[in-house]
């Protein structure tokens, strides 16, 4: 795998050593502060099947899971089946390896994008900063409190990041190959497959990455490569990818009557629509907090259809609790199919009558998108263990507050620096796109993905989209690395060579 500019192998090896040393030291230090794998998530998180199902009835459980796409539950089940009592150690090691892989992928992409040669008139300090920019940006990601905490959560956040980075890496390879071949050579089937395979897995891992997203990615790539030898492979594999993703939607439609990979959309949407606007009339389902235990919905749940699913996977489809605990909700129960639909109906009705209230929540969510990811509800306890590091590194002012009102103000203030960094980077790249009248395939993929995640999380999710942003943060860091080439004083350094035109072509 080519990951450096020609003649630059030795500095890359030094970067690898630096990353390994810093990663090892930082993770040992974080462990001393009490940040360890939250293995209990395997038993308590709503997204996961019953542990007995994962261990002994995995394929059946995956097939009849209407609440979540199957891939991460598949990983959980395979680890449990193969590692037995050592599963906590295996999961911890796996998540650490994923974080390292993300760092290496980010470094590889940045080293392909940021030239190492500088103009002769540049100062030694500036030249050194430019040459080491890929490593420095990677270390910013590696040392972030959010990564340290989220890699200790038994969840798919960093796994999804890895899939996006793999896709981005292969888009960059395709971009470079098409430019080098200039219409000659064999068609890049393997490279195109390397783009879409991780994106397919991503759609099978998290429902937010909808079939619409992978179709949009395919259309964007077809547009920018329409006159190249990559067009035919892109067209063929994008169609195959769409069919593979849609097959799970079709399966859920046939079995459960819902063309989706998750039946929770109505409950997710209601949590946003009715946030700060609770209904007081108990005849409406909106009086109940979404994702509540099943017995709360006795007046709304239609139990007549349970017989239809009897005998298929009773543990996951017909049991109110999970893991032999009545207090742990089983949100894969078939009653939640109708409950979620009722929430969606109630949300649409409320939205028509009170659009202003919904838009206010969307605005709040849009601001929270830029807040520190350590404010993600399931990260708060771990974040307290490194609160001063988080305060300084992430500008997380909420570490100094308590109470709902002061915390909201602190989170809003904490989001401001990140917002302006995003704004400045997009301004620099936008002006460059306007000047050149073109955008690179990699940047188009990144911009579309960031825009999609921002819009989706702000419209449908509330108070979790700072984690959604962090999931795509390395993609933004790739844009940041390119924006450095357009910002003073670095722009002056690179304008004296052809490097800038090569990177932003």
Buried (B, 14 or more C-beta within 10 A) or exposed (E): EEBBBEEBEEBBEEBBEBBEEBBEEBBEEBBEEEBEBBBEBBBBBBBBBBBBBBBBBBEBBBEBBBBBBBBBBBBBBEBBEEBEEEBBEBBBEBBBEBBBBBBBBBBBBBBBBBBBBBBEEBEEEBBEBBBBBBBBBBBBBBBBBBBBBBBBBBBBBBBBBBBBBBBBBBBBBBBBBBEEBEEEEEBBBEBBBBBBBBBBBBBBBBBBBBBEBBBBBBEBBBEBBEEBBBBBBBBBBBEEBBEBBBEBBEBBEEBBEBEBBBBBBBBBBBBBBBBEEEBEEEEBBBBBEBBEBBEBBEEBBBEEEBEEBEEBBEBBBBBEBBBEEEEBBBBBBBBBBBBBBBBBBBBBEBBEEBEEBBEBBBEBBBBBBBBBBBBBEBBEEBBEBBBEBBBEBBBBBBBEBEEEEEBBEBBBEBBBEBBEBBEEBBEBBEEBBEEEEEBBBBBBBBBBBBEBBBEBBBBBBBBBBBBBBBBBBBBBBBBBBBBBBBEEEBBEBBBBEEBBEEBBE
